[in-house]
Amino acid sequence: MSIFLFRFDLRGNGIDFVLNETIAADMYQDVDEKMKPLVHACCETLLRYKHLSINNTIMDGNFLATGEFEVMLSKGLGRHFAQDEKERLFQDAKNISDFLAAVMERRTQELKQGKQQNPPPVEHTPNPRKIKKGLEELGKTKHQQAKLQWLAEEGKYGQG
């Protein structure tokens, strides 16, 4: 048993991000803004491999009954990815799942506290400026992580 969180579906020349309807109804604007650059980055990566997908759903993410997150690519698609690119894609998917888990937890806490009002509706039309800004921040974070990894590996292997 698992809980469907999201999937990326092929549609024409693009990719649709499909979100669990219940979570989408509970979505908070601040979480949505943080999540959009990750979704966009996943779409950009998946677009490069869409011609190799044998299914309409190119990637999906679920919470398993154990509480673990599972991300799956279309059958056989993973072998076409460079390992580091696949790791980045899966990490972005994991970060999306973390945001969705936060939405579910936040909503659960509100219900426990007796707050029955729904969060304000989230505008789902993409704002290119906000996505670009989010992508820039995501890129800077990933660059810093790569720099730290490189320094750690240089210290590990450079001493010889």
N, CA and C atoms as an extended XYZ file, in Angstrom:
480
Properties=species:S:1:pos:R:3:atomname:S:1:resname:S:1:resid:I:1 pbc="F F F"
N         0.839       -1.182        0.000 N   MET     1
C         0.000        0.000        0.000 CA  MET     1
C         0.882        1.243        0.000 C   MET     1
N         0.456        2.246       -0.723 N   SER     2
C         1.214        3.492       -0.779 CA  SER     2
C         0.259        4.660       -0.995 C   SER     2
N         0.786        5.850       -0.754 N   ILE     3
C         0.031        7.085       -0.986 CA  ILE     3
C         0.657        7.771       -2.190 C   ILE     3
N        -0.149        7.975       -3.220 N   PHE     4
C         0.311        8.691       -4.401 CA  PHE     4
C         0.568       10.146       -4.037 C   PHE     4
N         1.763       10.650       -4.359 N   LEU     5
C         2.093       12.053       -4.120 CA  LEU     5
C         2.042       12.863       -5.408 C   LEU     5
N         2.805       12.408       -6.394 N   PHE     6
C         2.891       13.157       -7.652 CA  PHE     6
C         3.376       12.241       -8.768 C   PHE     6
N         3.198       12.738       -9.990 N   ARG     7
C         3.772       12.059      -11.146 CA  ARG     7
C         4.056       13.100      -12.226 C   ARG     7
N         4.934       12.733      -13.107 N   PHE     8
C         5.258       13.547      -14.274 CA  PHE     8
C         4.781       12.758      -15.491 C   PHE     8
N         3.810       13.317      -16.215 N   ASP     9
C         3.225       12.645      -17.378 CA  ASP     9
C         3.650       13.340      -18.664 C   ASP     9
N         3.913       12.532      -19.680 N   LEU    10
C         4.229       13.075      -20.998 CA  LEU    10
C         2.946       13.593      -21.626 C   LEU    10
N         3.041       14.792      -22.211 N   ARG    11
C         1.889       15.372      -22.904 CA  ARG    11
C         2.407       16.207      -24.059 C   ARG    11
N         2.176       15.731      -25.281 N   GLY    12
C         2.653       16.448      -26.457 CA  GLY    12
C         4.162       16.616      -26.399 C   GLY    12
N         4.606       17.860      -26.529 N   ASN    13
C         6.040       18.153      -26.472 CA  ASN    13
C         6.515       18.486      -25.065 C   ASN    13
N         5.613       18.380      -24.100 N   GLY    14
C         5.973       18.779      -22.738 CA  GLY    14
C         5.705       17.691      -21.724 C   GLY    14
N         5.764       18.107      -20.471 N   ILE    15
C         5.531       17.206      -19.348 CA  ILE    15
C         4.609       17.910      -18.365 C   ILE    15
N         3.596       17.185      -17.894 N   ASP    16
C         2.676       17.697      -16.883 CA  ASP    16
C         3.095       17.174      -15.517 C   ASP    16
N         3.036       18.037      -14.530 N   PHE    17
C         3.241       17.639      -13.144 CA  PHE    17
C         1.852       17.435      -12.548 C   PHE    17
N         1.558       16.214      -12.105 N   VAL    18
C         0.249       15.874      -11.561 CA  VAL    18
C         0.425       15.628      -10.070 C   VAL    18
N        -0.309       16.384       -9.279 N   LEU    19
C        -0.189       16.339       -7.831 CA  LEU    19
C        -1.405       15.646       -7.227 C   LEU    19
N        -1.215       14.921       -6.140 N   ASN    20
C        -2.303       14.309       -5.383 CA  ASN    20
C        -3.357       15.388       -5.140 C   ASN    20
N        -4.610       15.110       -5.491 N   GLU    21
C        -5.677       16.115       -5.416 CA  GLU    21
C        -5.915       16.634       -3.994 C   GLU    21
N        -5.858       15.742       -3.031 N   THR    22
C        -6.095       16.152       -1.637 CA  THR    22
C        -4.998       17.083       -1.154 C   THR    22
N        -3.758       16.739       -1.483 N   ILE    23
C        -2.632       17.597       -1.083 CA  ILE    23
C        -2.715       18.923       -1.814 C   ILE    23
N        -3.079       18.875       -3.099 N   ALA    24
C        -3.214       20.114       -3.884 CA  ALA    24
C        -4.258       21.035       -3.259 C   ALA    24
N        -5.347       20.455       -2.750 N   ALA    25
C        -6.404       21.257       -2.127 CA  ALA    25
C        -5.931       21.902       -0.821 C   ALA    25
N        -4.965       21.266       -0.159 N   ASP    26
C        -4.432       21.785        1.108 CA  ASP    26
C        -3.159       22.604        0.936 C   ASP    26
N        -2.700       22.771       -0.294 N   MET    27
C        -1.408       23.416       -0.556 CA  MET    27
C        -1.367       24.838        0.003 C   MET    27
N        -0.222       25.197        0.523 N   TYR    28
C         0.032       26.539        1.049 CA  TYR    28
C         0.888       27.297        0.044 C   TYR    28
N         0.620       28.574       -0.088 N   GLN    29
C         1.324       29.401       -1.067 CA  GLN    29
C         2.834       29.362       -0.858 C   GLN    29
N         3.297       29.450        0.395 N   ASP    30
C         4.737       29.477        0.654 CA  ASP    30
C         5.407       28.162        0.241 C   ASP    30
N         4.745       27.057        0.489 N   VAL    31
C         5.300       25.754        0.105 CA  VAL    31
C         5.292       25.618       -1.415 C   VAL    31
N         4.210       26.045       -2.040 N   ASP    32
C         4.096       25.975       -3.489 CA  ASP    32
C         5.228       26.751       -4.161 C   ASP    32
N         5.537       27.926       -3.635 N   GLU    33
C         6.602       28.754       -4.220 CA  GLU    33
C         7.970       28.074       -4.101 C   GLU    33
N         8.201       27.375       -2.995 N   LYS    34
C         9.476       26.679       -2.805 CA  LYS    34
C         9.564       25.434       -3.680 C   LYS    34
N         8.436       24.827       -3.951 N   MET    35
C         8.397       23.569       -4.691 CA  MET    35
C         8.504       23.763       -6.206 C   MET    35
N         7.983       24.859       -6.715 N   LYS    36
C         7.925       25.075       -8.167 CA  LYS    36
C         9.287       24.969       -8.858 C   LYS    36
N        10.358       25.551       -8.313 N   PRO    37
C        11.649       25.403       -9.002 CA  PRO    37
C        12.126       23.943       -9.065 C   PRO    37
N        11.819       23.167       -8.038 N   LEU    38
C        12.193       21.755       -8.048 CA  LEU    38
C        11.422       20.995       -9.125 C   LEU    38
N        10.123       21.292       -9.219 N   VAL    39
C         9.285       20.663      -10.241 CA  VAL    39
C         9.814       21.035      -11.618 C   VAL    39
N        10.142       22.301      -11.798 N   HIS    40
C        10.646       22.772      -13.080 CA  HIS    40
C        11.972       22.079      -13.429 C   HIS    40
N        12.862       21.960      -12.446 N   ALA    41
C        14.151       21.303      -12.674 CA  ALA    41
C        13.944       19.837      -13.065 C   ALA    41
N        13.019       19.156      -12.401 N   CYS    42
C        12.704       17.761      -12.750 CA  CYS    42
C        12.177       17.678      -14.178 C   CYS    42
N        11.272       18.582      -14.529 N   CYS    43
C        10.711       18.589      -15.889 CA  CYS    43
C        11.809       18.779      -16.933 C   CYS    43
N        12.711       19.713      -16.678 N   GLU    44
C        13.799       19.978      -17.617 CA  GLU    44
C        14.651       18.729      -17.825 C   GLU    44
N        14.965       18.042      -16.752 N   THR    45
C        15.766       16.820      -16.847 CA  THR    45
C        14.990       15.734      -17.582 C   THR    45
N        13.749       15.513      -17.185 N   LEU    46
C        12.942       14.451      -17.784 CA  LEU    46
C        12.667       14.697      -19.270 C   LEU    46
N        12.564       15.964      -19.660 N   LEU    47
C        12.328       16.286      -21.075 CA  LEU    47
C        13.437       15.738      -21.968 C   LEU    47
N        14.661       15.725      -21.460 N   ARG    48
C        15.791       15.230      -22.252 CA  ARG    48
C        15.689       13.723      -22.503 C   ARG    48
N        14.903       13.028      -21.692 N   TYR    49
C        14.809       11.568      -21.790 CA  TYR    49
C        13.427       11.081      -22.216 C   TYR    49
N        12.514       12.011      -22.488 N   LYS    50
C        11.133       11.624      -22.757 CA  LYS    50
C        11.011       10.699      -23.955 C   LYS    50
N        11.862       10.850      -24.938 N   HIS    51
C        11.791        9.998      -26.128 CA  HIS    51
C        12.145        8.539      -25.823 C   HIS    51
N        12.736        8.287      -24.658 N   LEU    52
C        13.121        6.935      -24.263 CA  LEU    52
C        12.096        6.270      -23.339 C   LEU    52
N        11.091        7.017      -22.922 N   SER    53
C        10.098        6.491      -21.990 CA  SER    53
C         9.106        5.595      -22.720 C   SER    53
N         8.846        4.432      -22.133 N   ILE    54
C         7.885        3.516      -22.753 CA  ILE    54
C         6.473        3.713      -22.190 C   ILE    54
N         6.358        4.514      -21.130 N   ASN    55
C         5.056        4.789      -20.514 CA  ASN    55
C         4.741        6.271      -20.600 C   ASN    55
N         3.466        6.595      -20.455 N   ASN    56
C         3.039        7.982      -20.421 CA  ASN    56
C         3.525        8.661      -19.139 C   ASN    56
N         3.568        7.902      -18.026 N   THR    57
C         4.100        8.433      -16.777 CA  THR    57
C         5.603        8.190      -16.785 C   THR    57
N         6.373        9.273      -16.847 N   ILE    58
C         7.824        9.146      -16.944 CA  ILE    58
C         8.472        9.022      -15.566 C   ILE    58
N         7.822        9.583      -14.528 N   MET    59
C         8.334        9.445      -13.161 CA  MET    59
C         7.182        9.674      -12.192 C   MET    59
N         7.187        8.916      -11.087 N   ASP    60
C         6.184        9.151      -10.059 CA  ASP    60
C         6.803        8.982       -8.679 C   ASP    60
N         6.111        9.567       -7.698 N   GLY    61
C         6.577        9.513       -6.315 CA  GLY    61
C         5.441        9.125       -5.386 C   GLY    61
N         5.740        8.231       -4.441 N   ASN    62
C         4.736        7.730       -3.502 CA  ASN    62
C         5.346        7.587       -2.113 C   ASN    62
N         4.502        7.721       -1.093 N   PHE    63
C         4.888        7.338        0.256 CA  PHE    63
C         4.442        5.898        0.437 C   PHE    63
N         5.344        5.034        0.870 N   LEU    64
C         5.017        3.640        1.131 CA  LEU    64
C         4.398        3.513        2.516 C   LEU    64
N         3.782        2.376        2.783 N   ALA    65
C         3.157        2.125        4.086 CA  ALA    65
C         4.190        2.197        5.207 C   ALA    65
N         5.455        1.966        4.881 N   THR    66
C         6.538        2.024        5.875 CA  THR    66
C         6.912        3.462        6.233 C   THR    66
N         6.364        4.416        5.474 N   GLY    67
C         6.707        5.822        5.705 CA  GLY    67
C         7.846        6.291        4.820 C   GLY    67
N         8.434        5.381        4.055 N   GLU    68
C         9.530        5.743        3.159 CA  GLU    68
C         8.974        6.340        1.870 C   GLU    68
N         9.805        7.140        1.227 N   PHE    69
C         9.446        7.732       -0.056 CA  PHE    69
C        10.028        6.866       -1.171 C   PHE    69
N         9.228        6.646       -2.213 N   GLU    70
C         9.680        5.869       -3.366 CA  GLU    70
C         9.485        6.704       -4.620 C   GLU    70
N        10.518        6.799       -5.425 N   VAL    71
C        10.407        7.463       -6.716 CA  VAL    71
C        10.747        6.424       -7.782 C   VAL    71
N         9.951        6.421       -8.828 N   MET    72
C        10.139        5.433       -9.895 CA  MET    72
C        10.153        6.133      -11.244 C   MET    72
N        11.116        5.749      -12.061 N   LEU    73
C        11.156        6.195      -13.445 CA  LEU    73
C        10.412        5.182      -14.303 C   LEU    73
N        10.009        5.593      -15.487 N   SER    74
C         9.401        4.679      -16.448 CA  SER    74
C        10.337        3.483      -16.632 C   SER    74
N         9.771        2.303      -16.794 N   LYS    75
C        10.541        1.068      -16.868 CA  LYS    75
C        11.725        1.177      -17.840 C   LYS    75
N        12.907        0.866      -17.327 N   GLY    76
C        14.123        0.848      -18.135 CA  GLY    76
C        14.757        2.203      -18.383 C   GLY    76
N        14.076        3.270      -18.011 N   LEU    77
C        14.581        4.614      -18.308 CA  LEU    77
C        15.835        4.957      -17.507 C   LEU    77
N        15.915        4.468      -16.289 N   GLY    78
C        17.038        4.808      -15.416 CA  GLY    78
C        18.396        4.436      -15.973 C   GLY    78
N        18.464        3.412      -16.796 N   ARG    79
C        19.769        2.986      -17.339 CA  ARG    79
C        20.352        3.983      -18.333 C   ARG    79
N        19.533        4.909      -18.821 N   HIS    80
C        19.995        5.899      -19.794 CA  HIS    80
C        20.587        7.155      -19.132 C   HIS    80
N        20.384        7.303      -17.840 N   PHE    81
C        20.861        8.476      -17.115 CA  PHE    81
C        22.307        8.302      -16.674 C   PHE    81
N        23.057        9.391      -16.680 N   ALA    82
C        24.342        9.395      -15.986 CA  ALA    82
C        24.019        9.302      -14.493 C   ALA    82
N        24.817        8.577      -13.739 N   GLN    83
C        24.507        8.321      -12.337 CA  GLN    83
C        24.315        9.616      -11.536 C   GLN    83
N        25.197       10.598      -11.722 N   ASP    84
C        25.064       11.837      -10.937 CA  ASP    84
C        23.812       12.612      -11.320 C   ASP    84
N        23.421       12.568      -12.591 N   GLU    85
C        22.198       13.257      -13.011 CA  GLU    85
C        20.964       12.569      -12.413 C   GLU    85
N        20.981       11.242      -12.385 N   LYS    86
C        19.867       10.497      -11.792 CA  LYS    86
C        19.789       10.786      -10.292 C   LYS    86
N        20.934       10.862       -9.626 N   GLU    87
C        20.944       11.173       -8.191 CA  GLU    87
C        20.371       12.559       -7.928 C   GLU    87
N        20.730       13.546       -8.765 N   ARG    88
C        20.184       14.901       -8.606 CA  ARG    88
C        18.675       14.908       -8.836 C   ARG    88
N        18.228       14.193       -9.865 N   LEU    89
C        16.796       14.112      -10.156 CA  LEU    89
C        16.054       13.490       -8.976 C   LEU    89
N        16.573       12.390       -8.455 N   PHE    90
C        15.929       11.723       -7.333 CA  PHE    90
C        15.969       12.588       -6.073 C   PHE    90
N        17.046       13.345       -5.889 N   GLN    91
C        17.115       14.234       -4.729 CA  GLN    91
C        16.088       15.353       -4.852 C   GLN    91
N        15.902       15.887       -6.051 N   ASP    92
C        14.872       16.909       -6.267 CA  ASP    92
C        13.486       16.321       -5.997 C   ASP    92
N        13.254       15.079       -6.459 N   ALA    93
C        11.974       14.418       -6.203 CA  ALA    93
C        11.775       14.205       -4.708 C   ALA    93
N        12.832       13.838       -4.010 N   LYS    94
C        12.756       13.649       -2.553 CA  LYS    94
C        12.434       14.979       -1.866 C   LYS    94
N        13.045       16.053       -2.327 N   ASN    95
C        12.757       17.370       -1.752 CA  ASN    95
C        11.299       17.768       -1.991 C   ASN    95
N        10.758       17.433       -3.165 N   ILE    96
C         9.338       17.688       -3.438 CA  ILE    96
C         8.494       16.906       -2.446 C   ILE    96
N         8.852       15.637       -2.230 N   SER    97
C         8.076       14.817       -1.287 CA  SER    97
C         8.157       15.386        0.124 C   SER    97
N         9.309       15.936        0.498 N   ASP    98
C         9.444       16.554        1.820 CA  ASP    98
C         8.502       17.742        1.964 C   ASP    98
N         8.386       18.545        0.913 N   PHE    99
C         7.463       19.688        0.942 CA  PHE    99
C         6.017       19.192        1.066 C   PHE    99
N         5.675       18.144        0.335 N   LEU   100
C         4.307       17.614        0.380 CA  LEU   100
C         4.006       16.997        1.743 C   LEU   100
N         4.996       16.352        2.337 N   ALA   101
C         4.821       15.806        3.689 CA  ALA   101
C         4.586       16.946        4.681 C   ALA   101
N         5.283       18.055        4.483 N   ALA   102
C         5.109       19.220        5.353 CA  ALA   102
C         3.696       19.785        5.224 C   ALA   102
N         3.155       19.790        4.000 N   VAL   103
C         1.778       20.258        3.794 CA  VAL   103
C         0.816       19.355        4.559 C   VAL   103
N         1.001       18.049        4.430 N   MET   104
C         0.103       17.106        5.115 CA  MET   104
C         0.208       17.262        6.633 C   MET   104
N         1.423       17.394        7.133 N   GLU   105
C         1.624       17.540        8.586 CA  GLU   105
C         1.025       18.853        9.089 C   GLU   105
N         1.265       19.924        8.358 N   ARG   106
C         0.746       21.236        8.754 CA  ARG   106
C        -0.773       21.231        8.794 C   ARG   106
N        -1.363       20.615        7.769 N   ARG   107
C        -2.827       20.554        7.713 CA  ARG   107
C        -3.377       19.690        8.850 C   ARG   107
N        -2.703       18.578        9.135 N   THR   108
C        -3.121       17.701       10.238 CA  THR   108
C        -3.077       18.459       11.557 C   THR   108
N        -2.019       19.223       11.779 N   GLN   109
C        -1.902       20.007       13.013 CA  GLN   109
C        -3.009       21.049       13.108 C   GLN   109
N        -3.326       21.699       11.991 N   GLU   110
C        -4.403       22.686       11.988 CA  GLU   110
C        -5.743       22.035       12.348 C   GLU   110
N        -5.989       20.862       11.795 N   LEU   111
C        -7.243       20.160       12.088 CA  LEU   111
C        -7.304       19.754       13.562 C   LEU   111
N        -6.184       19.312       14.118 N   LYS   112
C        -6.133       18.941       15.535 CA  LYS   112
C        -6.397       20.144       16.434 C   LYS   112
N        -5.976       21.317       15.970 N   GLN   113
C        -6.171       22.545       16.744 CA  GLN   113
C        -7.553       23.149       16.491 C   GLN   113
N        -8.346       22.503       15.674 N   GLY   114
C        -9.710       22.971       15.423 CA  GLY   114
C        -9.824       24.005       14.332 C   GLY   114
N        -8.758       24.221       13.585 N   LYS   115
C        -8.822       25.174       12.474 CA  LYS   115
C        -9.441       24.475       11.277 C   LYS   115
N       -10.645       24.870       10.930 N   GLN   116
C       -11.366       24.206        9.851 CA  GLN   116
C       -11.250       24.933        8.513 C   GLN   116
N       -10.761       26.176        8.547 N   GLN   117
C       -10.737       26.909        7.295 CA  GLN   117
C        -9.676       26.340        6.361 C   GLN   117
N       -10.003       26.399        5.097 N   ASN   118
C        -9.066       25.936        4.083 CA  ASN   118
C        -8.019       27.013        3.852 C   ASN   118
N        -6.797       26.595        3.499 N   PRO   119
C        -5.787       27.594        3.172 CA  PRO   119
C        -6.238       28.383        1.942 C   PRO   119
N        -5.725       29.605        1.776 N   PRO   120
C        -6.116       30.375        0.601 CA  PRO   120
C        -5.741       29.613       -0.666 C   PRO   120
N        -6.548       29.756       -1.708 N   PRO   121
C        -6.248       29.015       -2.930 CA  PRO   121
C        -4.876       29.395       -3.482 C   PRO   121
N        -4.185       28.395       -3.983 N   VAL   122
C        -2.857       28.605       -4.553 CA  VAL   122
C        -3.015       28.861       -6.036 C   VAL   122
N        -2.345       29.888       -6.494 N   GLU   123
C        -2.367       30.201       -7.912 CA  GLU   123
C        -1.451       29.210       -8.615 C   GLU   123
N        -2.017       28.412       -9.528 N   HIS   124
C        -1.236       27.373      -10.181 CA  HIS   124
C        -0.687       27.789      -11.535 C   HIS   124
N        -0.989       29.014      -11.957 N   THR   125
C        -0.378       29.465      -13.197 CA  THR   125
C         1.058       29.859      -12.880 C   THR   125
N         2.009       29.329      -13.628 N   PRO   126
C         3.407       29.597      -13.301 CA  PRO   126
C         3.784       31.054      -13.527 C   PRO   126
N         4.505       31.599      -12.573 N   ASN   127
C         5.042       32.945      -12.704 CA  ASN   127
C         6.507       32.778      -13.098 C   ASN   127
N         6.855       33.075      -14.357 N   PRO   128
C         8.218       32.835      -14.828 CA  PRO   128
C         9.293       33.513      -13.979 C   PRO   128
N         9.022       34.712      -13.476 N   ARG   129
C        10.018       35.408      -12.651 CA  ARG   129
C        10.303       34.648      -11.363 C   ARG   129
N         9.222       34.190      -10.700 N   LYS   130
C         9.391       33.461       -9.449 CA  LYS   130
C        10.082       32.125       -9.691 C   LYS   130
N         9.736       31.453      -10.781 N   ILE   131
C        10.385       30.181      -11.092 CA  ILE   131
C        11.859       30.411      -11.394 C   ILE   131
N        12.162       31.458      -12.161 N   LYS   132
C        13.561       31.750      -12.488 CA  LYS   132
C        14.351       32.054      -11.220 C   LYS   132
N        13.767       32.860      -10.339 N   LYS   133
C        14.440       33.184       -9.078 CA  LYS   133
C        14.654       31.915       -8.250 C   LYS   133
N        13.638       31.065       -8.185 N   GLY   134
C        13.758       29.811       -7.445 CA  GLY   134
C        14.797       28.890       -8.053 C   GLY   134
N        14.861       28.852       -9.393 N   LEU   135
C        15.869       28.032      -10.060 CA  LEU   135
C        17.277       28.565       -9.786 C   LEU   135
N        17.414       29.890       -9.773 N   GLU   136
C        18.721       30.480       -9.464 CA  GLU   136
C        19.155       30.103       -8.052 C   GLU   136
N        18.235       30.181       -7.096 N   GLU   137
C        18.557       29.810       -5.715 CA  GLU   137
C        18.889       28.326       -5.614 C   GLU   137
N        18.121       27.499       -6.317 N   LEU   138
C        18.385       26.064       -6.328 CA  LEU   138
C        19.757       25.786       -6.941 C   LEU   138
N        20.071       26.478       -8.029 N   GLY   139
C        21.376       26.324       -8.674 CA  GLY   139
C        22.519       26.728       -7.758 C   GLY   139
N        22.358       27.835       -7.039 N   LYS   140
C        23.396       28.275       -6.101 CA  LYS   140
C        23.597       27.251       -4.993 C   LYS   140
N        22.502       26.722       -4.467 N   THR   141
C        22.586       25.715       -3.412 CA  THR   141
C        23.306       24.476       -3.917 C   THR   141
N        22.941       24.010       -5.108 N   LYS   142
C        23.577       22.823       -5.674 CA  LYS   142
C        25.055       23.083       -5.975 C   LYS   142
N        25.366       24.292       -6.428 N   HIS   143
C        26.760       24.653       -6.700 CA  HIS   143
C        27.573       24.611       -5.409 C   HIS   143
N        27.012       25.166       -4.339 N   GLN   144
C        27.698       25.139       -3.039 CA  GLN   144
C        27.903       23.704       -2.563 C   GLN   144
N        26.891       22.869       -2.728 N   GLN   145
C        27.007       21.470       -2.319 CA  GLN   145
C        28.090       20.763       -3.129 C   GLN   145
N        28.135       21.038       -4.423 N   ALA   146
C        29.150       20.417       -5.281 CA  ALA   146
C        30.546       20.884       -4.892 C   ALA   146
N        30.656       22.176       -4.555 N   LYS   147
C        31.942       22.726       -4.123 CA  LYS   147
C        32.422       22.045       -2.839 C   LYS   147
N        31.522       21.911       -1.885 N   LEU   148
C        31.868       21.249       -0.628 CA  LEU   148
C        32.246       19.796       -0.867 C   LEU   148
N        31.520       19.119       -1.748 N   GLN   149
C        31.832       17.731       -2.081 CA  GLN   149
C        33.218       17.644       -2.708 C   GLN   149
N        33.509       18.555       -3.618 N   TRP   150
C        34.812       18.567       -4.285 CA  TRP   150
C        35.928       18.802       -3.280 C   TRP   150
N        35.728       19.765       -2.382 N   LEU   151
C        36.739       20.033       -1.354 CA  LEU   151
C        36.935       18.822       -0.440 C   LEU   151
N        35.838       18.171       -0.088 N   ALA   152
C        35.940       16.980        0.774 CA  ALA   152
C        36.696       15.866        0.050 C   ALA   152
N        36.416       15.688       -1.231 N   GLU   153
C        37.088       14.633       -1.981 CA  GLU   153
C        38.541       14.995       -2.234 C   GLU   153
N        38.827       16.273       -2.470 N   GLU   154
C        40.216       16.697       -2.681 CA  GLU   154
C        41.029       16.405       -1.428 C   GLU   154
N        40.466       16.703       -0.269 N   GLY   155
C        41.156       16.420        0.981 CA  GLY   155
C        41.341       14.939        1.196 C   GLY   155
N        40.373       14.179        0.729 N   LYS   156
C        40.397       12.727        0.913 CA  LYS   156
C        41.408       12.071       -0.024 C   LYS   156
N        41.426       12.528       -1.303 N   TYR   157
C        42.261       11.870       -2.296 CA  TYR   157
C        43.478       12.687       -2.688 C   TYR   157
N        43.469       13.965       -2.408 N   GLY   158
C        44.562       14.845       -2.837 CA  GLY   158
C        45.816       14.691       -1.983 C   GLY   158
N        45.686       14.127       -0.830 N   GLN   159
C        46.836       13.944        0.057 CA  GLN   159
C        47.509       12.616       -0.296 C   GLN   159
N        48.547       12.633       -1.042 N   GLY   160
C        49.106       11.334       -1.420 CA  GLY   160
C        50.508       11.390       -1.608 C   GLY   160
